[in-house]
Amino acid sequence: MLFRKLPSLRQIKPSEYEVPKNLIDKTYKHWRWRMFIGMYIGYTIFYFTRKNISPALPLISEKLEIDLVELGILSSVFYVVYGIGKFISGMIADRANIRIFLAIGLFLASIIHLFIGYLNSLYLIVFFWGLNAAFNSMGFPPIAKGLVHWFSPKERATKWTIMSSSHTAGTFGVGLLIAGIINLYYKGIVGWEAVFYVPGIIGCLTAIFLFITLRDRPVSLGLPPIENYKNDRAVVKLGSSGLSHWEILKKYIFTNKYIWILSIANMFIYIVRYGTLDWATIFLYDIKGIDQVSVAIFWTLMPLAGIPGGIVAGYLADRYWNGRCVPINVIYLILLTFSIIGFYFYSGPDNIILTGVSLLLIGFLIDGPQNLISGVQASRVTVKEAISGACGMTGIFGYVGATFSGVGLAYITDTLGWFAMYASCAIASILCLLLVITTWKKERGDIKSINVND
């Protein structure tokens, strides 16, 4: 069943485990690897149905006869629907089967790609691209649920940040795929619509793979809860076994001040992420006078550096702070603030190496807090029965920040200049730092109650 009543962990006794004790270790190891690899591949392919449009924009604009403004509408519709959809999907995924929810989301998003390239009406294209965003929003919430049910709090930061690298892997992979398709198109081998239907075919096949490979929670396989298996404990536990799903959401998300704090912090880190990434090319070319080829190379440094940056942050959190995220987030955010300031003042054609190093540092230092705040840290201040909803909550605030990084920072730059833009990013980093610090005691477990009035 896709939706069902979740049993309380307190109702599950060791004598009720279906897997014999002598096989629990072997069975758990097998399924942990299988679940992690399956979810990683699945979310990587989700990006094939999300980012395939970006490298093909000139070709799509030409063939569909739509201008830059209309392309902007497509982009805006996707992010608005995706942000809202991620919030709604988060509310639902906590009560859903991980395998079915993830596979259905990818399958439906992929089906749209099989025909959207053949549509001639802009209105239909916008409608179905928005629908694609809604189905894409079904990707991360069940993965967040899978991570908290299959990996204990003390090891979760490392696994979560490695899983988050699937974003870049998917973006990089679909970029290569679309580049190859465009090359084949100009050779007359395939039609231009292949930029849509090829990722769609790959997505459909991957959805079938997910349905075969994945399962739901450990207890669905007769295994003990992860905290029992790893002899670990959750920072926050469900207060009552008789709570309805709405009561869980209301108590552990909507009136949980720490989720609100992390959501706002996530909004600020998204402002920094997209502000520094999206505006760096214009700043370096128009203001600093660096040539376009070098600018394009520099632009790739930030997301690539983010992969090791996020993984290192997760590893350090697990290795030195037992999975706590606040200490490493504080370190990253302080260094990030100075890196932003250094990039503004010292980048330029006379300091090419320093320019590259600054961008590498910004990319490296952003992914740590972004991955930890919206995911791992959120999982440590709420119950795991509400983790998908918590990630949906932090996610929608993140996309508010992403939206501001476009329109808001553009207005600031146009009105007050580039110094004001990069100062805004530095201030956003500092505000994120201050908000994260307020969760120090809660994440450590010093505050036992989860009520908003803590």
HUVEN-V136400 format. One line per field, one symbol per residue. phi: phi as a letter, one per 40 degrees, with the letter a starting at -180 (. if undefined). psi: psi as a letter, one per 20 degrees, with the letter a starting at -180 (. if undefined). A space follows every 10 residues. Layout:
BEGIN
phi: ???
psi: ???
END
This chain:
BEGIN
phi: .cbacccccc ccbdcccccd dcbcccccdd cccccccccc cdcccdccbb bccccbddcc ccccfbcccc cccdccdccc cccccccccc ccccbbcdcc ccccdccccc ddccbccccb cccccccccc cccccccccc dccdcccccb bcdcbccccc ccccccdcdc cccccccccc cccccccgcb cccccbccdc ccccccccdc ccccbccdcc bgbcddcccc fbbccbbcca cccccccccc cbbcbccccc cccccccccc cccccccccc ccccccccgc cccccccdcc cccccccccc cccccccccb bfgcbddccc cccccccccc cccccbcicc bdcccccccc cccccccdcc ccccbccccc bacccbcccc cccccccdcc cccccccccc cccccbhccc cccccccccc ccdccccccd ccccgcbccb cccd
psi: qgqrppqqhi ioqhiiphpq hiiggggggg hggggggghg gghghhihjg jhhgijgggg gghilqahgh hhgggggghg hggghhgghh hhhhjqpggg ggggghghhh ghihihijqi phghggghhh hhgghhijgh ghggghghhi prhiihgghg hghhihghgg ggghggghgg ghghgiijhr rhihighghg gggghhgggg hhgracrhhi jjqqqhhggj lrqqhpqphp ijprghhggg gifhjohhhg ghghghghhh ggghghghih ggghghgikq qhghghghhi hghghhghgg ggggghghgi kkiqhgghgg gghghgghhg ghgghiqrhi lgghgggghg ggggighfhg hggifghhii jrqiijhghg hhghghhghg ghghhfgghg ggghgirhgh ghhgggghgg hgghghhijg hghijhogqj qhj.
END
